[in-house]
Amino acid sequence: MYDFLTFILKCPLCNESLMDDKVQVDNSPGIKLNIEIDNKQGAIFLSSVYESYNYSCDIDIPLDMIAVFSCPHCASKLISKTNCDTCDAPMIPFNLDMGGRVNICSRSGCKNHYVKFNDLEVALKKMYQEHGFRGRSYPGTPPDFDLIKVEEKKDEDKEIIESGTFLQSYCPYCKKSLIEDNKLKVKITNGKSGFLYLSPYLNVFTSKSTIFLYEDERAEDILCPYCDKSLMDKQKRCGSCGSPIAKILISARTKMLDFYICSKKGCRWHGLSDEDLNDIRLDDSLEW
């Protein structure tokens, strides 16, 4: 129903929330834990976006090593009685605020995990009916036509694209839709190539990638997943952090618009071309 599913996790021992609004991972509150690995101690913030394996950590995490996690509130070590079915490392348990448990593998690089709800019907109702998307309601189904909702402000001559509007998005070269499974899909390169999935709703900034990206790291290139042409605009830069930006097309009521996004993970800047700014504004955009 919604573009990305995020979980709110708690310590299974003291039941305190592990969510940290101050540190964002994938543009969502991070899951804060203490970590000990390779004889080093630090703090790690895991992504709360389901099936995203990104994190932010203040120490290096060597691949294939087993980490020890502990609660930042009660300092208790988090470890379950079961081992990973893939690599045999101990599983790390968390409580779900909606009732249930999440377990992840303690070995760095292993993506094995599982979610178990106490009552699936109650959990789904809480996710979709009570919480919506992180407490906000957005359209769950993209429109069947190519036009996004653009309304005219009474006190201004400019049209405004409202927050929460579903942005029908296209490659500026092959003109194919970049929307897949209710997400905006682009190809990224960062030493290796993968796919980046962005929320297609204006001013909703959740994201998920198939390759690991550090917070505040820039993608080397952003490409169309179909024609493989680079979407980077060599003439423009991010209006917030100065990073390179990519250009896609979105459909408005009267025409196709150039829409720009920053290549640095975590940066929320986005905007329109100077020409389009004469007629259209983005509601609550960081550009205004």
Long-range contacts (C-beta under 8 A, 24 or more apart in sequence): 1-128, 1-140, 1-141, 2-128, 2-132, 2-133, 2-138, 2-140, 3-133, 3-138, 3-182, 3-183, 3-199, 3-200, 3-201, 3-204, 3-206, 4-49, 4-50, 4-133, 4-183, 4-197, 4-199, 4-206, 4-207, 4-208, 5-49, 5-50, 5-127, 6-48, 6-49, 6-50, 6-134, 6-206, 7-48, 7-50, 7-96, 7-102, 7-115, 8-48, 8-96, 8-97, 8-98, 9-48, 9-94, 9-95, 9-96, 9-97, 9-102, 10-94, 10-95, 10-96, 10-97, 11-71, 11-73, 11-74, 11-76, 11-78, 11-94, 11-95, 12-78, 12-93, 12-94, 12-95, 12-101, 13-71, 13-74, 13-76, 13-78, 14-71, 14-73, 14-74, 14-76, 15-95, 16-71, 16-73, 16-74, 17-97, 18-71, 18-72, 18-94, 19-48, 20-45, 23-56, 24-215, 24-266, 25-49, 25-52, 25-54, 25-55, 25-56, 25-215, 26-52, 26-54, 26-206, 26-207, 26-208, 27-205, 27-206, 27-207, 27-266, 27-268, 28-134, 28-206, 30-55, 30-56, 31-94, 32-72, 33-69, 33-70, 33-71, 33-72, 33-78, 34-69, 34-70, 34-71, 34-72, 34-75, 35-59, 35-61, 35-67, 35-68, 35-69, 35-70, 36-67, 36-68, 36-70, 37-61, 37-62, 37-65, 37-66, 37-67, 37-68, 37-108, 38-62, 38-65, 43-72, 44-69, 46-104, 49-206, 49-207, 49-208, 50-115, 51-208, 52-208, 52-209, 53-111, 53-212, 54-209, 54-212, 54-213, 54-215, 56-214, 56-215, 61-108, 62-108, 63-108, 63-109, 64-107, 64-108, 64-109, 65-107, 65-108, 66-90, 66-106, 66-107, 66-108, 67-106, 67-107, 67-108, 68-106, 69-106, 79-106, 84-110, 84-112, 85-112, 86-110, 86-112, 87-112, 96-123, 98-122, 98-123, 98-126, 98-127, 99-123, 99-126, 133-204, 136-164, 136-204, 137-164, 138-164, 138-201, 138-204, 139-164, 139-165, 139-166, 139-201, 141-182, 142-166, 142-168, 142-179, 142-182, 142-200, 143-168, 146-251, 147-251, 147-252, 147-253, 148-250, 148-251, 148-252, 148-253, 150-252, 150-253, 150-280, 153-281, 156-281, 158-278, 158-279, 158-280, 158-281, 159-252, 159-253, 159-279, 159-280, 159-281, 160-280, 160-281, 160-282, 160-283, 161-202, 161-252, 161-280, 161-281, 161-282, 161-283, 162-202, 162-283, 163-202, 163-203, 163-204, 163-283, 163-284, 164-201, 164-202, 164-203, 164-204, 165-201, 165-202, 165-283, 166-200, 166-201, 167-200, 167-201, 167-202, 167-250, 167-259, 168-200, 168-250, 168-251, 169-200, 169-248, 169-249, 169-250, 169-259, 170-248, 170-249, 170-250, 170-251, 170-256, 171-224, 171-226, 171-227, 171-229, 171-231, 171-248, 171-249, 172-231, 172-247, 172-248, 172-249, 172-258, 173-224, 173-227, 173-229, 174-224, 174-226, 174-227, 174-229, 175-249, 176-224, 176-226, 176-227, 178-224, 178-225, 178-248, 183-208, 184-248, 185-225, 186-222, 186-223, 186-224, 186-225, 186-231, 186-246, 186-248, 187-222, 187-223, 187-224, 187-225, 187-228, 188-213, 188-219, 188-220, 188-221, 188-222, 188-223, 189-219, 189-220, 189-221, 189-223, 190-217, 190-219, 190-220, 191-220, 195-225, 196-222, 198-261, 202-282, 202-283, 203-282, 203-283, 203-284, 203-285, 205-268, 207-265, 213-265, 214-265, 215-265, 215-266, 216-264, 216-265, 216-266, 216-267, 217-264, 217-265, 218-243, 218-244, 218-263, 218-264, 218-265, 219-263, 219-264, 219-265, 222-246, 222-261, 222-263, 232-263, 233-260, 236-260, 238-262, 238-263, 238-264, 238-267, 238-269, 239-269, 239-271, 239-286, 239-287, 240-267, 240-268, 240-269, 240-286, 241-267, 241-269, 243-267, 245-269, 252-280
